[in-house]
C-alpha cells in the first residue's frame, strides 16, 4: 500500500516571559514563507500549515516531514518543537531568519537546516528525502527572484486571520544597520520581483474576496523608481494596502503622493531611537532624528498613517532618553508604536561587537526574547534597561496617551472608522502589556 507523502509546516508562537505559549483568538499578520514553500512542494505531497498562535500543534500528525520556521523571539519554541518531533521519529527541517543566523546551534536540533532563502533548494531537499540522501545543510543564494508560483493561500484562508493577505515585492535592504538580521543575511542587497508577478499575486488575493493586502518587504522604498512603477499598477486594482520602509520616503513627494493614491493606508518605519548618537553607533547615520517630526508630518499629510518600531538600549540611550521616547510618540501621534530591547542576536555585527567588548550579560542565547536586557548598556544597568522598557510600554499605552494618539488626531474626522479600529488595536495591546506580552506578533 502506498503511504501518502505529507509535510507539516509550522509557524511557532513565542513564549511570554513566564514561558507560557502566547495564544490569540485571531492573528492579523501571517507570514508568507509557509504558503510559498507549500506552493513549491511537489504535487504528489500533501501539505498542512499550522499557525500555532491561533491553533494547536497536531502532534499525532501522519506527516513524515515537519518543517518549522524561526522568526524573532519565537526561536526558542522552534527548537523545542524540533526536539519533540525528532523524538517521534519525524524528519525535522528548520529554516527562517533566526536559525540562519546561528546555523551551528540550529543543526543540533534538526535533520536538515535551510540557511537563507529556500526557493532554489526546496525541491532538491524534498527529492533528496525521497531518495534517502537528505543533507544536513542546504544553503544557496537565490538566483532568480522571479517566476515564483502563487502562494498556497488556500491553506491559511480558513484560519482565524485578519482581513488581508501578504504579498511580496522585494527582499533585503540596501542599508547596513549593525543590529539588523536582514543586513546580516543580505549584506546590503535588495532583490526585486518582476512587477507583473507582484500584480498577479495581488489580483489573486482580490479574487479570493480580499480588499486589502500586506506588501511584505524589508524596505519597500529601497528602489524608488521600482516602487513608483509598482504603485502605479496597484492603483488600477482599487485595493488598500500597507507595508514598511525607511522614513526617507517622505522626501520623495511624487512617490509619497503616488503611494497614497494607490491605496496605501499605513506605513511602518524603523525609527530605532530618538538619540542621534545611538543611530550613529548602530551604523544608521543616514537616519536623522531632527528630521523625524517633519517627515512624519509629511507622511500623515499625504493621507498615510504612521506605525513605528524602535529599540532601546543602544549606547547613546539613557534612562532619560527612553522616558522621553514616550513623549515623542505621543507628540507625533504615532498610531501603532512598538518597542524592543536592543538585543545582540548571534550572527549580527552588533553581537560580535558586544562579544569583543565583553559586554554580553546573559550568554544563554535561547533566552533572548527582545523584552529583557542581555547586554550591558553604556549608561545603565541591564536591569534598569529592562525596567525602563516596560515602563515605556506602560506609559505609551496608558489610556490618555492612546486617546491622544488615536481619537485626538487631525486625521480622525477624515477616516473615523480607521481611527476607531486603531483605538481598539491600542486597547488590545494595552491588555497584552499588562500580561507581560509585547505587542509584536498581532
HUCORVEN-V381085 format. One record per pair of residues at least 24 apart in sequence whose C-alpha atoms are under 6 Angstrom apart, sorted by the first residue. I is the first residue (numbers start at 0). GAP is how many residues later the second one is. D is the distance in whole Angstrom. If there is no record, write none. Layout:
i=I gap=GAP d=D
i=I gap=GAP d=D
This chain:
i=4 gap=40 d=5
i=5 gap=39 d=5
i=5 gap=40 d=5
i=5 gap=41 d=6
i=5 gap=57 d=5
i=5 gap=58 d=6
i=6 gap=40 d=5
i=6 gap=56 d=5
i=6 gap=58 d=5
i=6 gap=59 d=6
i=7 gap=39 d=6
i=7 gap=40 d=5
i=7 gap=55 d=6
i=7 gap=58 d=5
i=8 gap=40 d=5
i=8 gap=57 d=6
i=8 gap=58 d=5
i=8 gap=59 d=6
i=9 gap=39 d=6
i=9 gap=40 d=5
i=9 gap=58 d=5
i=10 gap=40 d=5
i=10 gap=58 d=6
i=11 gap=40 d=5
i=12 gap=39 d=5
i=12 gap=40 d=5
i=12 gap=61 d=6
i=13 gap=60 d=4
i=15 gap=421 d=6
i=22 gap=30 d=5
i=23 gap=29 d=6
i=23 gap=30 d=5
i=24 gap=29 d=6
i=25 gap=134 d=5
i=25 gap=135 d=6
i=26 gap=134 d=5
i=26 gap=415 d=5
i=27 gap=133 d=5
i=27 gap=134 d=4
i=27 gap=414 d=6
i=34 gap=116 d=5
i=34 gap=117 d=5
i=34 gap=118 d=6
i=35 gap=115 d=4
i=38 gap=112 d=5
i=38 gap=113 d=5
i=63 gap=26 d=6
i=64 gap=25 d=6
i=64 gap=26 d=5
i=64 gap=27 d=6
i=65 gap=26 d=5
i=66 gap=25 d=6
i=66 gap=26 d=5
i=66 gap=27 d=6
i=67 gap=26 d=5
i=68 gap=26 d=5
i=68 gap=27 d=5
i=69 gap=26 d=5
i=69 gap=28 d=6
i=70 gap=26 d=6
i=70 gap=27 d=6
i=72 gap=296 d=4
i=75 gap=290 d=6
i=100 gap=246 d=5
i=110 gap=25 d=6
i=111 gap=24 d=4
i=111 gap=25 d=6
i=112 gap=24 d=5
i=113 gap=24 d=5
i=113 gap=25 d=6
i=114 gap=24 d=5
i=144 gap=48 d=6
i=145 gap=47 d=5
i=145 gap=48 d=6
i=163 gap=48 d=5
i=163 gap=49 d=5
i=164 gap=48 d=5
i=164 gap=49 d=6
i=165 gap=47 d=6
i=165 gap=48 d=5
i=166 gap=48 d=5
i=166 gap=49 d=6
i=167 gap=47 d=6
i=167 gap=48 d=5
i=168 gap=24 d=5
i=168 gap=29 d=6
i=169 gap=47 d=5
i=170 gap=46 d=6
i=170 gap=47 d=6
i=171 gap=46 d=6
i=172 gap=46 d=6
i=176 gap=105 d=6
i=176 gap=106 d=5
i=176 gap=107 d=6
i=177 gap=104 d=5
i=177 gap=105 d=6
i=177 gap=171 d=5
i=177 gap=172 d=5
i=178 gap=169 d=6
i=178 gap=171 d=5
i=183 gap=164 d=6
i=210 gap=28 d=5
i=211 gap=27 d=6
i=211 gap=28 d=5
i=211 gap=29 d=5
i=212 gap=28 d=5
i=213 gap=27 d=6
i=213 gap=28 d=5
i=213 gap=29 d=6
i=214 gap=28 d=5
i=218 gap=25 d=6
i=218 gap=26 d=4
i=219 gap=25 d=5
i=220 gap=24 d=6
i=227 gap=27 d=6
i=230 gap=28 d=6
i=230 gap=31 d=6
i=233 gap=28 d=6
i=234 gap=27 d=4
i=238 gap=24 d=6
i=239 gap=24 d=6
i=240 gap=24 d=6
i=241 gap=24 d=5
i=241 gap=25 d=6
i=242 gap=24 d=5
i=243 gap=24 d=4
i=243 gap=25 d=6
i=244 gap=24 d=6
i=249 gap=45 d=6
i=249 gap=49 d=6
i=264 gap=39 d=5
i=265 gap=38 d=5
i=265 gap=39 d=5
i=265 gap=40 d=6
i=266 gap=39 d=5
i=267 gap=39 d=4
i=267 gap=40 d=5
i=268 gap=39 d=5
i=269 gap=38 d=6
i=269 gap=39 d=5
i=270 gap=39 d=6
i=271 gap=38 d=4
i=271 gap=39 d=5
i=272 gap=37 d=6
i=276 gap=39 d=5
i=277 gap=36 d=5
i=277 gap=37 d=6
i=277 gap=38 d=4
i=305 gap=28 d=6
i=306 gap=27 d=6
i=306 gap=28 d=6
i=306 gap=29 d=5
i=306 gap=30 d=6
i=307 gap=29 d=5
i=308 gap=29 d=5
i=308 gap=30 d=6
i=309 gap=29 d=5
i=310 gap=28 d=6
i=310 gap=29 d=5
i=310 gap=30 d=5
i=310 gap=31 d=5
i=311 gap=29 d=5
i=311 gap=30 d=6
i=312 gap=29 d=5
i=312 gap=64 d=6
i=314 gap=63 d=5
i=317 gap=61 d=6
i=325 gap=70 d=6
i=332 gap=72 d=4
i=334 gap=70 d=6
i=339 gap=30 d=5
i=340 gap=29 d=5
i=340 gap=30 d=6
i=396 gap=33 d=6
